[in-house]
């Protein structure tokens, strides 16, 4: 189906509504995620934690999220990604709200971060399955647009994290965290409630089948292309983990500029928006492999800039260039996973999503190992080298579609 055909009405109103609802889900997830990780250093200070303690806490999030994603996979096969997303996304928002209300008590913080991780894993798997289903309906590459909106919302969340601490509540860290987390969280719950009913439902995704049928479909999804895509995606998320989760600590400890720490994350996300906004056109024109290779080369230059940065402006520029390049890897990974999944149940998408958390865990481990021996800044040498792996695996981002991959279907009609 061409873009022109879609514009002429070949795509149903049901698909358009589901696409808009998925856009909203990506925006809410980006906003809440950046609101939390943009203030990791302030959470550390509010709870009187050491750098090692906060680093270990950050490490636990992707591990638990991987469990959440693995649990979500069979639930998506049984009930559909829409119901899973409608339940799990408000839980992400509420956990962010609750983290802001923990004051300086550590045990509630640990429990809530664990709950946040589980919900994030379920949301990531289900919202990407919704995006892949929409891309199938439209028949052209549109998936990076969903991730562009995620980045736009994450950029806003990072800017809000900076403003809340600098200008809104500069004299009260506890109040700043509580209100600063509450506003995005409440907004996220409201948006999720308003748009959740428009997501693809069971009949739209050819789900609600018997458990043995789900297991049979899972066996038909090949592991080799999933592993190729997944390894490249893990390399991206190693870098993303170190920039997003530990960026504020890098600015604080290595560059001694705590006040602008969230702006590194904001610059990273803003350039992701710029790149992901046009990446779909690049995939249609040049193919996924060339877009991934070019983007990864640009991202490698950004990581080198971060590695040699002598001051905050230079580091912020490095974050921006890295986001401009590497951001294409994740959405094209999910799109490629959808092409090798002949079941139409989102099984390959859920499997690839697990590598998201593998990358986050490895990134956190790299920081935990390198930072005590040297610095946060030195640890960025590892993802810079790993860009070579992504470039080598880029051909795997253009797999041949598996026979039986569902064609776009009319609204409310189950896939054959």
C-alpha positions as CSV (number, residue, x, y, z in Angstrom):
1,X,0.0,0.0,0.0
2,X,1.4,3.4,-1.0
3,X,1.3,6.5,1.1
4,X,-1.0,8.0,-1.5
5,X,-3.4,5.0,-1.1
6,X,-3.5,5.5,2.6
7,X,-4.3,9.1,2.1
8,X,-7.1,8.2,-0.3
9,X,-8.9,6.3,2.4
10,X,-7.5,2.7,2.0
11,X,-6.7,2.9,5.8
12,X,-9.8,2.6,7.9
13,X,-11.0,5.0,10.5
14,X,-10.4,2.3,13.1
15,X,-6.7,2.2,12.2
16,X,-6.4,6.0,12.4
17,X,-7.9,6.1,15.8
18,X,-5.7,3.2,17.0
19,X,-2.6,5.0,15.6
20,X,-3.5,8.2,17.5
21,X,-4.1,6.2,20.7
22,X,-0.7,4.6,20.3
23,X,0.9,8.0,19.8
24,X,-0.6,9.1,23.1
25,X,0.8,6.0,24.8
26,X,4.3,6.7,23.5
27,X,4.1,10.3,24.7
28,X,2.9,9.4,28.2
29,X,5.7,6.8,28.5
30,X,8.4,9.2,27.4
31,X,7.1,12.0,29.7
32,X,7.0,9.8,32.8
33,X,10.3,8.1,32.1
34,X,12.2,11.3,31.7
35,X,10.5,12.9,34.6
36,X,12.0,10.2,36.8
37,X,15.4,9.6,35.3
38,X,16.0,13.3,34.8
39,X,16.2,13.7,38.6
40,X,18.2,10.6,39.6
41,X,20.9,12.8,41.3
42,X,18.2,14.6,43.3
43,X,16.5,11.4,44.4
44,X,20.0,10.3,45.6
45,X,20.3,13.5,47.6
46,X,16.7,13.4,49.0
47,X,17.2,9.8,50.2
48,X,20.8,10.4,51.5
49,X,22.2,7.6,49.3
50,X,25.7,7.1,48.0
51,X,26.6,7.0,44.3
52,X,27.0,3.2,44.6
53,X,23.5,2.8,46.1
54,X,21.8,4.9,43.5
55,X,23.7,3.2,40.7
56,X,22.6,-0.2,42.0
57,X,19.0,1.0,42.2
58,X,19.1,2.3,38.6
59,X,20.5,-1.1,37.6
60,X,17.6,-2.9,39.2
61,X,15.0,-1.1,37.0
62,X,15.9,-2.7,33.6
63,X,16.3,-6.1,35.3
64,X,12.8,-5.9,36.7
65,X,11.5,-4.4,33.5
66,X,12.8,-7.3,31.5
67,X,10.7,-9.6,33.8
68,X,7.7,-7.3,33.1
69,X,8.3,-7.6,29.4
70,X,8.6,-11.4,29.5
71,X,5.4,-11.6,31.6
72,X,3.6,-9.3,29.1
73,X,4.5,-11.5,26.1
74,X,2.1,-14.4,26.8
75,X,-0.5,-12.0,28.1
76,X,-0.4,-10.1,24.8
77,X,-0.7,-13.4,23.0
78,X,-3.7,-14.3,25.0
79,X,-5.6,-11.0,25.5
80,X,-4.0,-8.6,23.0
81,X,-1.5,-5.8,23.5
82,X,-4.3,-3.2,23.9
83,X,-5.7,-4.5,27.2
84,X,-2.2,-5.0,28.5
85,X,-1.3,-1.4,27.7
86,X,-4.5,0.0,29.1
87,X,-3.8,-1.6,32.5
88,X,0.0,-1.2,32.7
89,X,0.4,2.4,31.6
90,X,-1.6,4.0,34.4
91,X,0.5,1.9,36.8
92,X,3.7,3.5,35.4
93,X,2.2,6.9,36.0
94,X,1.0,6.1,39.5
95,X,4.4,4.6,40.5
96,X,6.1,7.8,39.4
97,X,3.6,9.8,41.5
98,X,4.3,7.6,44.5
99,X,8.1,7.9,44.2
100,X,7.8,11.6,44.6
101,X,5.8,11.1,47.8
102,X,8.4,8.9,49.5
103,X,10.2,11.8,51.2
104,X,13.4,10.4,52.5
105,X,12.2,6.8,53.3
106,X,14.3,4.3,51.4
107,X,12.2,1.1,51.7
108,X,9.1,2.5,50.0
109,X,11.4,3.9,47.3
110,X,12.9,0.5,46.6
111,X,9.5,-1.2,46.4
112,X,8.1,1.5,44.2
113,X,11.1,1.5,41.8
114,X,10.6,-2.3,41.5
115,X,6.9,-1.8,40.7
116,X,7.8,0.9,38.2
117,X,10.1,-1.5,36.4
118,X,7.5,-4.2,36.1
119,X,5.0,-1.8,34.7
120,X,7.5,-0.2,32.3
121,X,8.4,-3.6,30.8
122,X,4.8,-4.4,30.1
123,X,4.1,-0.9,28.6
124,X,7.2,-1.0,26.3
125,X,6.3,-4.4,24.9
126,X,2.6,-3.7,24.4
127,X,2.9,-0.1,23.0
128,X,5.4,-1.3,20.4
129,X,3.2,-4.1,19.4
130,X,0.4,-1.6,18.9
131,X,2.8,0.5,16.7
132,X,3.8,-2.5,14.6
133,X,0.1,-3.4,14.1
134,X,-0.6,0.2,12.9
135,X,2.4,0.0,10.6
136,X,1.0,-3.1,9.0
137,X,-2.3,-1.5,8.4
138,X,-0.7,1.5,6.7
139,X,1.7,-0.6,4.7
140,X,4.6,1.8,4.9
141,X,7.3,2.7,7.5
142,X,5.7,4.8,10.2
143,X,7.1,3.3,13.4
144,X,9.9,5.8,14.0
145,X,7.2,8.5,14.2
146,X,5.9,6.8,17.4
147,X,9.4,6.9,18.9
148,X,9.8,10.5,17.8
149,X,6.8,11.4,19.9
150,X,8.3,9.4,22.8
151,X,11.4,11.5,22.5
152,X,9.5,14.8,22.3
153,X,7.6,14.0,25.4
154,X,10.8,12.8,27.1
155,X,12.5,16.1,26.2
156,X,9.7,18.0,27.8
157,X,9.9,15.8,30.9
158,X,13.7,16.5,31.1
159,X,13.2,20.3,30.8
160,X,10.4,20.2,33.4
161,X,12.8,18.3,35.7
162,X,15.3,21.0,35.3
163,X,12.8,23.9,35.7
164,X,11.1,22.4,38.7
165,X,14.4,22.2,40.6
166,X,15.8,25.5,39.4
167,X,12.9,27.9,39.4
168,X,9.6,26.4,40.6
169,X,10.8,24.9,44.0
170,X,14.5,25.9,44.3
171,X,14.4,25.9,48.1
172,X,12.6,22.6,48.8
173,X,14.0,19.4,47.2
174,X,11.3,17.2,48.8
175,X,8.5,19.4,47.6
176,X,10.1,19.8,44.2
177,X,10.2,16.0,43.8
178,X,6.6,15.5,45.0
179,X,5.0,18.1,42.9
180,X,7.4,17.7,40.0
181,X,6.5,14.1,39.7
182,X,2.8,14.5,40.4
183,X,2.0,16.9,37.5
184,X,3.3,14.6,34.7
185,X,1.9,11.5,36.4
186,X,-1.6,12.9,36.8
187,X,-1.5,14.1,33.2
188,X,-0.4,10.7,32.0
189,X,-3.2,8.9,33.8
190,X,-5.7,11.3,32.3
191,X,-4.4,10.8,28.7
192,X,-4.2,7.0,29.1
193,X,-7.8,6.9,30.3
194,X,-9.0,9.1,27.4
195,X,-7.3,7.2,24.6
196,X,-7.0,3.7,25.9
197,X,-10.4,2.5,24.5
198,X,-9.2,3.4,20.9
199,X,-6.3,1.0,20.9
200,X,-6.4,-2.1,18.8
201,X,-8.5,-4.8,20.5
202,X,-8.4,-8.6,20.5
203,X,-10.3,-9.0,17.2
204,X,-8.0,-6.5,15.5
205,X,-4.8,-8.5,16.5
206,X,-6.0,-12.0,15.8
207,X,-5.6,-12.9,19.5
208,X,-7.7,-14.4,22.1
209,X,-6.8,-17.8,20.8
210,X,-6.2,-20.9,22.8
211,X,-3.0,-21.2,24.8
212,X,-1.7,-24.1,22.7
213,X,-2.2,-22.0,19.6
214,X,-0.2,-19.3,21.1
215,X,2.6,-21.7,21.9
216,X,2.4,-23.1,18.4
217,X,2.6,-19.6,16.9
218,X,5.6,-18.8,19.1
219,X,7.5,-21.8,17.7
220,X,7.0,-20.4,14.2
221,X,8.8,-17.2,15.0
222,X,12.5,-17.7,14.1
223,X,15.1,-16.9,16.7
224,X,18.0,-16.1,14.4
225,X,16.8,-12.8,12.9
226,X,15.4,-11.8,16.3
227,X,18.9,-12.3,17.8
228,X,20.6,-10.3,15.1
229,X,18.1,-7.4,15.6
230,X,18.2,-7.8,19.3
231,X,22.0,-7.7,19.7
232,X,22.1,-4.5,17.7
233,X,19.3,-3.0,19.7
234,X,21.1,-4.0,23.0
235,X,24.1,-2.1,21.8
236,X,22.0,1.0,21.3
237,X,20.4,0.7,24.7
238,X,23.8,0.3,26.4
239,X,24.5,3.8,25.2
240,X,21.0,5.0,26.0
241,X,21.2,3.6,29.5
242,X,24.4,5.4,30.2
243,X,23.2,8.7,28.7
244,X,19.7,8.7,30.2
245,X,20.1,7.0,33.5
246,X,23.6,8.2,34.5
247,X,23.8,11.4,32.5
248,X,22.8,13.6,35.4
249,X,25.4,11.9,37.7
250,X,28.1,12.4,35.0
251,X,27.4,16.2,34.9
252,X,27.3,16.3,38.7
253,X,30.4,14.3,39.6
254,X,32.7,14.6,36.6
255,X,31.9,18.1,35.2
256,X,30.8,19.6,38.5
257,X,27.8,21.3,37.0
258,X,24.7,19.9,38.8
259,X,22.5,22.8,37.8
260,X,22.4,21.9,34.0
261,X,22.4,18.1,34.5
262,X,18.9,17.5,33.1
263,X,19.7,19.6,30.0
264,X,22.0,16.9,28.7
265,X,19.0,14.5,28.6
266,X,16.8,17.2,27.1
267,X,19.3,17.8,24.3
268,X,19.6,14.1,23.7
269,X,15.8,13.7,23.4
270,X,15.3,16.9,21.3
271,X,17.7,15.7,18.7
272,X,16.0,12.3,18.8
273,X,12.8,14.0,17.9
274,X,14.4,15.8,14.9
275,X,15.9,12.6,13.6
276,X,13.0,10.2,14.2
277,X,10.6,12.7,12.6
278,X,12.3,12.1,9.2
279,X,13.7,8.6,9.7
280,X,10.5,6.9,8.2
281,X,11.1,8.9,5.0
282,X,14.7,7.8,5.0
283,X,13.7,4.1,5.4
284,X,11.2,4.4,2.5
285,X,13.8,6.1,0.3
286,X,17.1,4.3,1.2
287,X,16.1,1.2,3.1
288,X,16.5,0.3,6.8
289,X,20.1,-1.0,6.5
290,X,21.5,2.3,5.1
291,X,19.6,4.4,7.7
292,X,20.8,2.3,10.6
293,X,24.5,2.4,9.4
294,X,24.5,6.2,8.8
295,X,22.7,6.9,12.1
296,X,25.1,4.7,14.0
297,X,28.1,6.5,12.6
298,X,26.7,9.8,13.6
299,X,26.0,8.5,17.1
300,X,29.5,7.2,17.4
301,X,30.8,10.7,16.8
302,X,28.6,12.0,19.5
303,X,29.8,9.5,22.0
304,X,33.4,10.4,21.2
305,X,32.5,14.0,21.9
306,X,31.0,13.1,25.3
307,X,34.1,11.1,26.0
308,X,36.5,14.0,25.5
309,X,34.2,16.8,26.8
310,X,35.9,19.3,29.1
311,X,32.8,21.2,30.1
312,X,29.1,21.0,30.3
313,X,28.3,22.7,26.9
314,X,30.6,20.4,25.1
315,X,29.0,17.4,26.8
316,X,25.5,18.6,26.0
317,X,26.6,18.9,22.4
318,X,27.8,15.3,22.5
319,X,24.5,14.1,24.0
320,X,22.7,15.9,21.2
321,X,24.8,14.4,18.4
322,X,24.5,10.9,19.9
323,X,20.7,11.2,20.0
324,X,20.6,12.5,16.5
325,X,22.3,9.4,15.2
326,X,21.6,6.4,17.4
327,X,17.9,7.1,17.8
328,X,16.9,5.3,14.6
329,X,18.0,1.9,15.9
330,X,15.2,1.1,18.3
331,X,12.1,1.9,16.1
332,X,13.6,0.1,13.1
333,X,14.4,-2.9,15.3
334,X,10.7,-3.2,16.2
335,X,9.7,-2.7,12.6
336,X,12.1,-5.5,11.5
337,X,10.8,-7.8,14.2
338,X,7.3,-7.3,13.0
339,X,8.4,-8.5,9.5
340,X,9.7,-11.8,10.8
341,X,6.7,-12.6,12.9
342,X,4.3,-14.6,10.8
343,X,1.9,-15.1,13.7
344,X,0.7,-11.5,14.0
345,X,0.6,-11.8,17.8
346,X,3.5,-9.5,18.6
347,X,5.7,-12.4,19.8
348,X,8.8,-11.2,17.9
349,X,8.3,-7.7,19.1
350,X,8.1,-8.8,22.7
351,X,11.3,-10.9,22.3
352,X,13.2,-8.1,20.7
353,X,12.0,-5.8,23.5
354,X,13.8,-7.9,26.1
355,X,17.1,-6.8,24.5
356,X,16.1,-3.3,25.4
357,X,16.6,-4.3,29.1
358,X,19.6,-6.4,28.4
359,X,21.2,-3.2,27.0
360,X,20.1,-1.2,30.0
361,X,21.5,-3.8,32.4
362,X,24.8,-4.1,30.6
363,X,25.1,-0.3,30.5
364,X,24.5,0.0,34.2
365,X,27.1,-2.7,34.9
366,X,29.6,-0.9,32.8
367,X,29.1,2.2,34.9
368,X,29.3,0.3,38.1
369,X,32.6,-1.3,37.0
370,X,34.3,1.7,35.3
371,X,33.2,4.6,37.4
372,X,34.8,3.6,40.7
373,X,38.1,2.9,38.8
374,X,38.0,6.0,36.7
375,X,34.9,8.2,36.1
376,X,31.4,8.2,34.6
377,X,33.0,9.9,31.5
378,X,35.5,7.1,30.9
379,X,32.7,4.5,30.7
380,X,31.3,6.1,27.5
381,X,34.2,4.5,25.6
382,X,32.4,1.2,25.7
383,X,29.2,2.2,23.8
384,X,31.4,4.1,21.4
385,X,33.2,0.9,20.5
386,X,30.0,-1.1,20.4
387,X,28.7,1.1,17.5
388,X,30.9,-1.1,15.3
389,X,28.8,-4.1,16.2
390,X,25.6,-2.3,15.2
391,X,27.1,-1.3,11.9
392,X,28.2,-4.9,11.2
393,X,24.7,-6.2,12.0
394,X,22.8,-3.5,10.1
395,X,21.9,-5.8,7.2
396,X,19.6,-7.8,9.6
397,X,17.3,-4.7,9.8
398,X,15.8,-5.5,6.3
399,X,14.6,-9.1,6.7
400,X,12.3,-10.8,4.2
401,X,8.7,-10.9,5.6
402,X,7.7,-14.3,6.9
403,X,5.0,-16.1,5.0
404,X,1.7,-15.7,6.7
405,X,2.4,-12.2,8.0
406,X,-1.1,-10.8,8.3
407,X,-2.1,-8.3,5.8
408,X,-3.9,-5.1,6.8
409,X,-7.4,-5.8,7.7
410,X,-10.6,-3.9,7.9
411,X,-11.7,-2.4,11.2
412,X,-13.1,-4.8,13.8
413,X,-12.4,-7.8,11.6
414,X,-10.0,-10.5,13.0
415,X,-6.9,-11.4,11.0
416,X,-7.3,-14.7,9.1
